[in-house]
């Protein structure tokens, strides 16, 4: 099947050819036709399956047709809500690419940067808005965003929204949307709260399930090295010294650990950047752009940005620390093997992380290949006993508590659009 077989209009087809797209992915085949008909959609799909194009292409086609028939000032018609700044920027870039010949305008709203350019774009008139909840609620409160004309609403990465404590903010935004609209909800997993949300949001939706979270991409070569925690950095430097790893996205559990690891890699002569929630938006964008451009070989990151990083032809994902949730493993390694390309996922596992590996294997339904021959094999150590609780708050995971209950009491209670703890969330 080709994109032309999906009844996509010529300007979008031309843009897809320019981007090098030859044929649709499975989720695009199943989602685009009903979306072009105006149906609601519930999509269960992990990252790397092409879901952004699955919802962006029908939106662009529908709005461009409406734009031709109705002249005058642009009215905001589409809202795409997404949890992180990186993912918002990525989706915005996709709308720019697929809609290059459509004549539509879009803008992206997220925190961590000045709101002035975003406000100017809104005042100039946009057709499509991609936003994170915190900044969107802030600008709604300032009367810069009016959602009463929205005809299409996309809630992307719904389960991640829940994980980051955005559910109440999302509900506040939904309350301001018109009842009559087309709605699309995408989530890699379907916990109970998301199922409740789908019942509230969707009207007789088409259901599309592609590559569920329990099945990792087949083209990814997965392996695990059992190694003492104290030797993980040495093992990583050893592996990077080989010729097999052209680019590596390395996941650390904490911000402190990410900074420390990046410093050690630089001392070993590696070109390395680091990205986590404490970095400014400019620093995060610079680190990501350097990595994409090949100016740095290694990018060290934390889970908070795991779903917002889209890097073409990434050769390796390395789990320096095993994630706490098995589902996060799937999202991490999904950064490689994208669009059907090959890739490798390497995990470093110490004594305390063995149970996590077992949980991951149970989730994905397969055994991860063990690499036993390496210079730093695991030996029994004090790691096998849980360490005492540390009071060093710089070493806690790269997650922040949800201060939503106390936040509302500290802020103006009459501010109905104010995001709960939006300052943290837009730093995410």
N, C-alpha and C positions, 0 to 999 in steps of 0.2 A: 504494500500500500504506500502511496505517496501523499504528500500534503495536499496536492491538487485533488485527490480523491475525497478529501474531507470537506470539499466545497469552500476552501479558503480563498479569499479575494486576491486579485493580482498584486496589489501593492504589498501585501503581507508576504505572498509567495516570493516576490522579488527580494524582500528583506531577508527571508529565510535562506535563499540561495546565497546572498551576500555573506551571511553568517556561516555558510558551509553546511547547512542542514539538508540532508538528502531524503530521509524518510522519518516519519513520526515514531516515537517510542510507544510502548504499549499503553501507558496512561494517557498519552495524547490521542491515540486512536480511539480509546474508549470514552474520554471525557469531552473532546472538542465537539462532536456532533450534537449531543444533548445540550451542551452549553450554548451552542449556536441557536438552538430551538428555544432557549430561555429557561430551561429546567434548572432547579436547584441541584447541587451535587455534594455528595459526601465522599471525599477521597481519602483512602488509607494508603499512604505511600511514604516511603522514606526518602531522604535526600538522594540526589543523583539519578532519579527516575525520569526527570524532565517535567515535573509537575508545574514549574513556573510557566513554561510555555503552554502547558495544558490549559491554564486559566487566562494567561495574558493574551493569547491569540484570539480567542472568542470575544474578549472584552474589547480589544482594539477594533476588530471587525464590526462589532455592534455599534460602538461609539462613532467610528468613522462614517458609517452609513447615516446615523442620526445627525452628525455634524453637517453632512452635505445637504440635508433637508431642512435644517434649522440654522439660520444665520443669526449673527448678533454676538453679544458677550458670552464668553465661555461660562458654563455652569458646571460645578463639580458634580460628576455623575458616578464615579467609581471610587470606592475606598478599599484599600488593601491593608490589613492590619497584621503586623508581624512583630515578633518579640525582641529582636536585636537590631542594633544599628547596622552591623555588617550585612545581615540578611535584607534589611530594608534597602540599603544601597545596591545590593546585588539585584533585587527585584526591579528597582528603578532602572538599572542598566539594561535589564531584559526588555522592559517596556520601550526604552529608547531604541534598542536594536530592532525589535519586531515591528515597532511602529514608525520606523524611519521615514516611510513614505505615506503615512496616514494623515499628517497634518494635525495630529493630536498633541496636547501638551500634558506633561505630568511633572510632579515635584515630589520630593522625599522629605519627610519630617522625622527628625530624631534629636535627642538631647546631646549634651556634651559639646555643642558648638553654638555660636550666636544664632538667635532666632531671626535676625533681621533679613538675611537673604531669603529665608524660607517664607517670611511674611511678604516680602516683595513679590516673590513668585506667586503666592496666593492672590495677592491684590491684582496682579496682571491677568489672572484667570487661568485655571487649569481644568482639564477634563478628568484626570486620574490623580489620586493622592495615595502615596505609599507612606505608612507611618508606624512608629512605635507608640504604644498607648500613652506613656507619660507625656511626651511632647505634644501629642495630639490633644490630650485633655487640657494641657496648659493653654494652647492656642484657641481651643474651643471656649475656654473661660474668658479669654481676652477678646472674644467675638471675631476672631480672624477666620474661623472655620465654621461653616454652616452645613450640616449633614442632611437637611430636609429634602434636598433634591437627589440624594443618592438612589440610583436605580440598580446598582450592582455592588455587593459587599463580599469581600474575600477575607476569611479568617485563616491565616496560614500558620503552620506549626502550632496548632491548638494545644497539643500536649505540652510543648515547651512553654507556652503562655502559662499553663497551669503550674508547671515546675517552678517558674520564676515568680509566682504569686500575683499574676496579672488578672486572675479571673474576675475579681470585683471591678477592676478598671474596664475590662472588656464588656462586662454587663452594663456599666454606665454608658459606654459608647453605643451599645446596641439599643439602649433606651431612646437614644436621639435619632435613630434611623427610621425612615418611613416603613410602615408595615408591608407595603407593596414594593417588593424588590426581588431581584435574583440574588441568591446567596450560595456561596461555595465555602465549604469547610474542609481543610486538609489537616491531617494528623497522622503521625507515624504510628501512634498507639491509640487505643480507645479506652482509657480509664473511665470509671463510673461518672465522674464530673463532666467529662467531655461528651459522654452519651446523653446526659441530661441536657447539655447545651445544644446538641444537635436536634433534639426534640423541640426545643424552644425556637431554634433558628430556622430550621429547614422545613420546607413544604413539599411533601412527596418527592424526596430527592432521588436522583439516580445515584447508585452506590458503585464506586470503582475502587477495587483493592488490588494494588500492584506491589510486588516485592514486600510482603509484610515484614515488620521489624524483626521477627524471629528468624528470618532467612537472609543472610548476608549475601552480598553480590558474589556470584560464583567466580568471577574473573579475578577476585582478590586472593592472593596467596597468603594464608595466615600461618604465623609461627609464634612460638613462645620460647623465651630463654629463661630458665630458672637461675636466679642470681641473687646474691646477698644485696641488701639495700645499699650498703657502703660501697659496693663495686659497680653499681648501675652506671654511674658517669663514666667510669673506665671502660665498661663494655660498650657504651654508646660511642665513645671516641674511637675504640677499636673498630667497630662496624663502619663508622664514617670514613675510616682510613682506607677501606676497600673501594673498589671501583664500581660496585653494583648500585650504590645509592646516589642518584643524580640530584634529587630534591627530597627533603624529609620534613614532614610536619610532626613535631614531637609534642605529646601531651603530658603536661605536668598537673598534679592534683591541686597545687596551691600557687598563689602569686609569688610568694617568697621562693618556693622551689623553682619556679620558672625563671626568676631573675638569677638565682644562684647557678642553675644549669647553663643558662645562656652565657654567663660570665666564664664558667669553666670551659665551655666550648670555644669561646673567643681566645682564651688563654692557650688552648690547644691548636690555634691557628685556623679554626673554622669561621666562615662568614655566617653570622647568626643574628637574627632579630627575635624580639619577644613581644607577645601581645596578650594582654589580660585586662581585667576590669579597672585596674588602677591607672592604666595608661590613658592619656588624653585621646580624644577622637583623632586629632591630627597625627599623633604618634602611631596610633593603630593603623590608620590609612597608609602612612608612610612605610611602616613595617610590612604590611601586606603587599603594597605596590612594589617594594624592593624584592620581595620574595617571588612575586609573579614575574617580574622582569629578569629574574635570574641573578640579581646582584647579591643576594644572600642565598646560601645553599640550605640553611636550616631555619625553620621558624618554630619557636617554642610557644605553645599556647595553653590556655586552660579551658575547661569544659564550657565555660560561660559563652565562648565564641565558637564552639564546635560546629553548630549548625549554620553559622553565618559565613563560613569561609568556603569559597568556591574557587578552586584552582585547577585549571586545565592541565592534564598530563602530569599530575603529582605522582611521583614514583613510589614513595614510601610514607606510611603513617606509622609512627613509633609510639607505643604506649609506655612511656617512661615509668609512669605510675598506672596501675590497673584501676579503671574507674570503679566507683562505689556501686553504681547501678549497671546491671548487665546491658540494659538498653542503650546506655551511653557508649558502650563499646561499639555497638552497631553504627551509631551515628558518627563516632570518631573515624572508624575505618572506612566509612562511606565517603570520606573526603577524597579517597583515591578510588580507582576503578570506575570513574564517572563516564557516562555516555558510552559504556561498553568497552572502555579502554582497560588495559591491564594495570595491576598495581600490587603492592605488597603491604601487609600489616604485621608489624613485629611488636611483641609485648614482652616487657621485662617483669618477671614475677618473683617476689621474695617469699619468705616463709609465711608472713602474715596475709599474703594475697592469694594463696593457693585456693582457698574457698571461693574467692571471686572468679577465678578461672573456671572452676567447676560450675558455677552459676552461669557463666557466659556460655560454656559448652552446652549446658542444658537448654538455654534459650535458643541458640542457633541450631541445635540438633546435630552437632558434629564435633569431633575431636579436633583440637588445634594441634598442628604438628609441633612436636618438641624438638628443639635443637640442643642436643646434649653436648656436642663437641664445640667448646669455646673456652677461652683462657680464664674465665671467671665463674666456674661452676658453683652452684649453691651448696653451702655447707651449713650444718646446724649452728645456730648462734642464738644470742639473747633475743634476736628478732622474733623468735617463736613465741615469746611471752609478750603480751600487750604492754607497751611502755606506759609509765605514769602519765596522767593527763598534764599536758604542758600549759603553762600560763602565758606562753608566747603567742599573742593573738595574731602575729604576722604569719603564723604557720597554719592557720585554719584554712579549710578549703575555700576556693574562690567562689563563695556563695555568701550572700548576706541574708540576715533574718528579715522576715516580713514585719515591718513596723506599722502595718496598716491601721491597727486598732488605736495605737497611741498617736499616730500621725494626725488623724482627723481631729483629735482633741487639741493638738497644738496649733493647727492651722485654722483658718476662718471656716466655721461650720456652715456658713451660708454659701460657700463656694462649691456648687454641686458638681462641677466638672473636675475638681482638683484630683489629680492622680494620687492614690495611696502610695507614699514613698516613691514618687516619680523621680526624685533626684537620683536615687540609687539605680532605678531600673533603666533610665536612659543612659547611665554610665555603663550598663551591662554590655 
